[in-house]
Amino acid sequence: MEELETTFLHAQKGDLSDYDEIVTRFQDMAVGYGYAILKDFHLAQDAAQEAFTEAWVHLDRVHSLFAFPALLRKIVFKHCDRFTRRGKNVEIISMEHLVDIKSKEKSPAQLAEEHEMQDFIRNAIDTLPESEQQTVSLYYISDYSQQEVAAFLGTDLHRQKSAEIGPQAAQRKVI
């Protein structure tokens, strides 16, 4: 015990290797105490690590080695409390499971394919006569009904249908 007290005094004077010995001596207690509060081993490790970092900063204020465990316990509790207040609904996932999680966003390849298809369709529409361009744009792109397109363009529905509304008309003109 006397050797540990000497190590503690050296650590108080800034010797990091001696503080490492103090951390090694008390880390299981700090993690165990954190686990008792958090019920999560990884969060308990995080709380203990942050507690040891904070304890290093305040080590010069500790009167003796015997006061250190009480200070450490208080700091671990503070960090555990911070974790519980901040993240009661936080889901912890191990790194091995992250490979299985799929993004809700489209992949760059999917986005590129969509843009390529949109460019192809725009170019195909551009090859149509102007009246058919308007019809196709309103019907397919703006998602209006045939009746709404005919009313908007001021033509009768029969003429709109005979304008070959459909992707085949655009593709035939391109090919």
N, C-alpha and C positions, 0 to 999 in steps of 0.2 A: 504494500500500500504506500510505503514511503517513496518508492520509486515512481509510482503514479503521481504522487504529489509533486515531485521534482519535475516530472514531465509536464504537469499542469502549469507550474510556475514558468517554465521555459515557453510554453505555448502562450501564456499571458504576455510574455515579452516579445511575441511575434514569430516564434519558431513554428513554421508551418508543419514540419515533419513531426514535431511533438504534438501538435494539434491533431494530426492524422492518427496518432496513437490514441488520443482521447476519443476521437470519432469512432475508431475501431472498437474501443472498449464500451461505448454507450449506444452504438447504432442499433443493435438488436432491441434494446429497451425502447428507443425512440420509435422504431418501426412497429414494434409490438403495441405500444401505447396508441400510436396512430391507427393501427388496424382495429383496435378495440373500439375506437370512436367512429371510424369511417366504414368499417366492414369491407374494405377494398384494399388489397395488398399493394397494388401499384400506386394508388393515391396516398397510402400510408408511407410508402417509400419517398414519394415526392414531398410530402409534408415534413418528413424527417430530414431530407436533404436541405430543404429551405430553412428548417429550424437550425441545423448545424451551421449553415452560412450566416444566419442572423446571430447565432451564439458567438461565432468567431468575431463578429463586429463588436459585440458587447462583452467579450471575454475579460477585458481589463477591469470591468466593474464588479466581477465576481470575487467575493472575499476569499473563498477557499475552494478546494476540490469538492468538499462536502456540500457546498451550495450549488454547484454546477448541475447536478441532476434535477433539482427543483426548478432552476431557470430553464433548463432544456425541456422539461415537462410542460412548463407554462408556454414556451414558444411553440412546441409541437401542437398543443391544444389550440393555440391561436391560428395556426395554419390549417389545422383540421376544420376548425370552425369556419374559416374563410372558404375552404373547399365545399363544405356542406351548404353554406349560404349561397355561394355562387353557382353551384351546379347540381341541385337536387335532381334535375331531370337530364343530366348529362349521361349519355350512354358511353361506356368505355368499351372499345373494341380492340382486340389484339391485332397486331400487325399482320399475322398470318391470314386473318379473315378479310383484310382490306383488299386483297386480290380479287375476292368474289363480289365486291360491291361495285355495282355498275353506276355510272354517272347518269344523272337525269338529262344532261345536255347531250346534244348530238355530237358524234365524233367529228374531227376535222375532215375525215374522208367522206362522211355522210353529208356534211355541209358543202363540201366541194362538189359532190355529185349533184346535190340539189341546185346549186348555182349553175352548174354546167347544163342541167336540164332546163332551167329557167331561161338561160341564154339561148339554147336551142329553140325553145318554144317561141321566144320573142322574135328571133330571126325568121322562123317559119311564118309567124303572123305578119311580119313586115313584108313578106313576099306576096301577100294577098292584096286584092284591090281594096281601096280605102273603106268602102261600105262594108265589106266582109271583115276587115280588121276591127271596125267598130262593133259589129255584131259579135264576133268571137270574143273580143275583150270584155264586152258587157255581160255576155252569157257565161263564159268560163272563168274569167279572172275576177269580175265584180260579182259573180254569182246571182245575176238577175234571171227571172224566168223569161221564157220566150215572149209571153204577153207583155211583160215589163219592157223588154228590149224593143219590141215592135212599137209600143206606145212612146217610148223615149225617143226613138229615131224617127217617129212619124210615118211609119210604114205599116202595111197590114201584116198580120201574122203569117199568111200564106207565103208572102214574099220572103219573110225571114226564114221560114222553113226551107224554101227553095234555094236559099243562099248557102245551103249545105253547112249548117252549123255542126261543127264537129271537128275533132282533131284530124280525121282522115282528109278533110278538105285542105287543111294547112300542110299536111305531109305530102299530099299529091302535088301541090304547087312547088314544094321544095325539091322533090325528087325529080 
